[in-house]
């Protein structure tokens, strides 16, 4: 009788990530501190799948049994990271699981069955910015759930000649910068769900 053979399990240790007090703006659920993701599955003490990477986050990318491809790096201001063989990869806006899948797919062109680990070593404080015709423009800590209306109130409200019907939220996504139009007057009269902010969002009041 043949003995059953079980696959070897590789354990990934979560490094000390900076705690994040964020909530997922889509689900409203608490967002625990970011941790390690191995081929799309969260490991260690962290159970979050919702944390989205932002510029400045420090990552450790490990490719199993390939120390030359394994890197410790930081997400650049343009939202990208650079790895050998595959070059620039957009990381900002991705969850660690999504970035893991993206890197795994790219490395399949060069390696058979690559096993990739993405570890958030240090997370940037999560902030948003309010610019333009408001009384107190600047950077604000992102406190979830935080809507556009909340951020505008924290910025001291509008100046006299602000165009509140054509506010723009600029958001970094894996495919580039997305511009979202926002009509303040319609929003405060509507019973629809508030528009919640994500880390790195920039609100521009013309």
QUIPE-V719305 format. One line per field, one symbol per residue. ss: DSSP state (a for helix, b for strand, c for the rest). burial: + if it has 24 or more other C-alpha atoms within 12 Angstrom, else -. A space follows every 50 residues. Layout:
ss->???
burial->???
This chain:
ss->ccccccccccccccccccccccbccccccbcccccbbbccbbcccccccc cbcccccbbbbbbcccccccbbbbcccccbbbbcccbbbbccccbaaaaa aaaaaaaccccccccbbbbbbbccccbbbbbbcbcccbbbbcccccbaaa aaaacccbccccccccbbbbbbbccbbbbbbbcaaaaaaccccccbcccc cbbbbc
burial->-----------+-++-+--++++++-----+++++++++++++--+-+++ ++++++++++++++----+++++++--++++++-----++++++++++++ ++++-++------+++++++++++++++++++++--+--+++++++++++ ++-++-++-----+--++++++++------++++---------+++++++ +++++-
